[in-house]
Amino acid sequence: MGKIQLGVLVPLEGGPEQEMEKVSALGFPTCQVVCWHAEWLNEEVAQTLKRAASENGVEITTIWTGMPGRYVWNFIDGPATIGLVPEELRQERLAMLKRGADFAQMVGVPSITTHVGFIPKNPGDPLYPGLVDAMREIALYCKERGQSFWFETGQETPVTLLRTIEDIGTGNLGANLDPANLLMYGKANPVDALDVIGTYVRGVHAKDGEYPTDGRDLGVEKPLGQGRVGFPALLRKLKALGFDGALTIEREISGPQQIEDIKQAKLFLEQILASLP
């Protein structure tokens, strides 16, 4: 893309044509498309999405691929339910990721992204080798299709993510940095995290939030600029690292207030980007 551009996260299930029109109407040149339902990942929908993106002048930077089964977004049940970490769900979820990669190829999108889950901090954990093997399998599947695989940050520490990328070793891995997740999961200060994983950042979720206040529940998501991410410092550091991907606004509420918060976030980020040297 050459320079940092803004985008917004949109659901495929909202309808490809409607969502691409929404992205364009909000004034965004890019978006990430998220899909949690396998039946949407078919050739007919792919061609509709590809055409709608082209007609609206929107670049899709990644297909954020959700996976089937129960997800509990907290610290108690999360480790056993999220991503590829749970062994009993791993093969079914790998199949969904491969379907997402096939769909991305049909649309002409160069990457897929997902939450891998609470990657074990201890490399001696018996779950870790099988997880690395599974991740290598999907990474190679993407590589055969000329694609990258992006880890959505959140449930793991930056050092754990770095080691996992190194251990998989396929050369087509990156991070979709969600700075709010690093805070909300209590894993890292996002600005400092760039010292560890900054060279692997390929995309960014522009989302804000707070640290957890108890040991069971995630920290609270906030409108951009009202949490503790520190976007001016984060964007300065990303630019210094040579990042030229997209800042994709994500606001995890629904309804009219979500659209208003997205509009305000766009203005907020535009002002910061304009002030960068």
C-alpha positions in Angstrom: 0.0 0.0 0.0 3.0 2.3 0.5 1.6 4.3 3.4 -0.5 3.7 6.4 -4.2 3.7 5.4 -7.4 3.5 7.5 -9.9 0.7 7.3 -12.8 -0.8 9.2 -13.8 -4.4 10.3 -17.0 -5.6 8.7 -18.9 -8.9 8.9 -19.3 -11.0 5.7 -22.6 -12.2 7.2 -23.9 -8.6 6.8 -24.0 -9.1 3.1 -21.0 -8.5 0.8 -22.6 -5.8 -1.3 -24.1 -3.9 1.7 -20.8 -4.1 3.7 -18.6 -2.9 0.9 -21.1 0.0 0.3 -20.9 0.8 4.0 -17.1 0.9 4.0 -17.1 3.2 1.0 -19.8 5.5 2.5 -17.8 5.9 5.7 -14.8 7.0 3.6 -12.4 4.0 4.2 -10.1 2.7 1.4 -9.6 -0.6 3.1 -11.3 -3.1 5.3 -11.0 -6.5 7.0 -13.8 -9.0 6.4 -14.7 -11.3 9.3 -16.7 -14.5 8.9 -17.7 -17.1 11.6 -20.0 -19.3 9.4 -18.5 -21.8 7.0 -21.5 -21.8 4.7 -20.6 -18.2 3.7 -17.2 -19.2 2.5 -18.2 -20.4 -1.0 -17.4 -19.3 -4.5 -20.6 -17.5 -5.2 -20.2 -15.3 -2.1 -16.5 -14.8 -3.0 -17.3 -13.5 -6.5 -20.0 -11.2 -5.1 -17.5 -9.8 -2.5 -14.7 -9.4 -5.0 -17.0 -7.5 -7.4 -18.5 -5.3 -4.6 -15.1 -4.4 -3.3 -13.9 -3.4 -6.8 -17.0 -1.4 -7.5 -16.7 0.5 -4.3 -12.9 1.0 -4.5 -12.2 -0.9 -1.3 -9.1 -3.1 -0.7 -9.7 -6.1 1.5 -6.5 -6.6 3.6 -7.4 -9.9 5.3 -10.2 -12.5 5.8 -10.6 -12.7 9.5 -11.6 -16.4 9.8 -13.6 -17.4 12.9 -13.9 -21.1 13.8 -16.7 -23.3 14.9 -17.5 -24.4 18.5 -17.9 -22.7 21.8 -15.8 -19.6 22.6 -15.7 -18.0 26.1 -13.9 -14.7 26.2 -12.6 -14.8 29.7 -9.6 -16.1 31.7 -11.4 -19.1 33.2 -12.9 -20.9 30.2 -11.0 -19.1 27.5 -7.9 -21.3 27.5 -10.0 -24.4 26.9 -12.3 -22.9 24.2 -10.5 -20.4 22.1 -8.7 -21.0 18.8 -6.6 -24.0 17.9 -5.3 -24.7 21.4 -8.2 -27.0 22.4 -7.1 -30.4 21.0 -10.6 -31.9 20.7 -11.7 -29.0 18.3 -8.4 -28.6 16.5 -9.1 -30.6 13.3 -12.5 -29.1 12.8 -11.2 -25.6 13.2 -8.2 -26.3 11.0 -10.6 -27.3 8.3 -12.4 -23.9 8.7 -9.2 -22.0 8.4 -8.3 -23.9 5.2 -11.8 -23.0 3.9 -11.0 -19.4 4.8 -7.8 -19.5 2.9 -9.5 -21.0 -0.2 -12.1 -18.2 0.1 -9.5 -15.5 0.4 -7.8 -16.9 -2.7 -11.0 -16.7 -4.7 -11.5 -13.1 -3.6 -7.8 -12.2 -4.2 -7.0 -11.4 -0.6 -3.4 -12.1 0.5 -3.9 -13.2 4.1 -6.2 -14.8 6.6 -6.3 -13.9 10.3 -7.6 -15.5 13.5 -7.2 -15.9 17.3 -5.0 -19.0 17.8 -5.9 -19.0 21.5 -4.1 -19.1 24.8 -0.7 -20.3 23.4 1.1 -22.0 26.3 3.7 -19.7 27.8 5.7 -22.8 28.8 7.2 -24.4 25.6 7.4 -27.6 27.6 3.6 -27.7 28.0 2.3 -30.9 26.3 -0.2 -28.8 24.3 2.5 -26.8 22.6 4.1 -29.2 20.1 0.8 -30.3 18.7 -0.3 -26.7 18.4 2.9 -25.8 16.5 2.3 -28.7 14.2 -1.3 -27.6 13.5 -0.1 -24.0 12.9 2.6 -25.2 10.5 -0.1 -27.1 8.6 -2.3 -24.1 8.1 0.7 -21.8 7.4 2.0 -24.1 4.7 -1.6 -24.4 3.3 -1.6 -20.6 3.0 1.9 -20.4 1.6 1.0 -22.8 -1.2 -1.7 -20.2 -2.2 0.7 -17.3 -2.0 -0.9 -16.1 1.3 0.2 -15.0 4.7 -1.2 -16.1 8.0 -1.7 -13.4 10.7 -2.0 -14.1 14.4 -4.5 -11.8 16.0 -2.8 -10.7 19.2 -4.4 -11.0 22.6 -4.3 -14.3 24.5 -0.6 -14.7 24.4 2.4 -12.6 25.6 4.5 -11.0 22.8 7.4 -13.3 23.7 5.2 -16.4 23.4 4.0 -15.2 20.0 7.5 -14.5 18.8 8.8 -17.9 19.9 5.7 -19.6 18.2 6.4 -17.8 14.9 10.0 -18.8 15.1 9.2 -22.5 15.9 6.6 -22.7 13.1 9.3 -21.3 10.7 7.3 -21.2 7.5 8.3 -17.6 6.6 4.8 -16.4 5.8 3.6 -15.5 9.3 2.7 -12.1 10.7 0.8 -10.4 13.5 -2.4 -8.5 13.3 -1.7 -6.3 16.3 -4.7 -5.6 18.4 -3.3 -3.2 21.0 -6.5 -3.2 23.0 -6.4 -6.9 23.3 -2.9 -6.8 24.8 -4.3 -4.6 27.5 -7.7 -6.3 28.0 -6.0 -9.7 28.4 -3.3 -8.2 30.6 -0.5 -9.4 28.4 1.5 -6.3 27.6 1.7 -2.6 27.1 1.1 -2.4 23.3 3.7 0.3 22.7 6.4 -1.8 24.4 5.2 -5.0 22.7 6.4 -3.5 19.4 10.0 -4.0 20.7 9.3 -7.7 20.7 7.0 -8.4 17.7 7.1 -5.1 15.8 8.8 -6.4 12.8 6.1 -9.0 12.4 3.1 -6.6 12.4 1.3 -6.7 9.1 -2.0 -5.2 10.2 -3.4 -3.3 13.2 -6.8 -3.3 14.8 -7.5 0.3 15.9 -9.3 -0.6 19.2 -8.9 0.8 22.7 -9.3 -0.7 26.1 -8.3 -1.1 29.7 -6.4 -3.6 31.8 -8.4 -6.3 33.6 -9.5 -5.4 37.2 -10.0 -9.0 38.3 -8.5 -12.4 37.5 -11.6 -13.7 35.7 -12.8 -11.1 33.2 -11.2 -9.2 30.4 -10.6 -5.5 30.7 -13.2 -3.2 29.2 -13.1 -2.1 25.5 -13.4 1.7 25.1 -14.0 4.1 22.2 -10.7 5.1 20.5 -8.8 7.6 22.6 -10.6 6.8 25.8 -8.6 3.8 26.8 -4.9 3.2 27.7 -3.4 2.2 24.3 -1.7 5.5 23.6 -2.2 5.8 19.9 0.1 8.7 19.2 3.1 6.8 20.6 2.0 3.5 19.1 1.7 5.0 15.6 5.0 6.9 15.8 6.7 3.6 16.7 4.9 1.7 14.0 6.0 4.2 11.4 9.6 4.1 12.7 9.5 0.3 12.2 8.4 0.9 8.6 4.8 -0.3 9.0 2.8 0.5 5.9 -0.3 -1.7 6.4 -3.8 -0.7 7.4 -5.2 0.6 10.7 -8.5 -1.2 10.8 -11.0 0.3 13.2 -12.8 -2.3 15.4 -15.6 -1.3 17.8 -17.2 -4.3 19.6 -20.6 -2.9 20.1 -23.6 -2.8 17.7 -26.2 -0.3 16.5 -26.1 3.4 15.8 -23.5 4.1 18.5 -21.0 1.8 16.8 -21.2 3.8 13.6 -20.8 7.1 15.5 -17.8 5.7 17.4 -16.2 4.5 14.1 -16.6 8.0 12.6 -15.0 9.6 15.7 -12.2 7.0 15.6 -11.5 7.9 11.9 -11.2 11.5 12.8 -9.0 10.7 15.8 -6.6 8.6 13.7 -6.5 11.0 10.8 -5.4 13.8 13.2 -2.6 11.6 14.6 -1.4 10.4 11.2 -1.3 14.0 9.9 0.9 15.0 12.8 3.5 12.3 12.2 6.8 13.4 10.6 
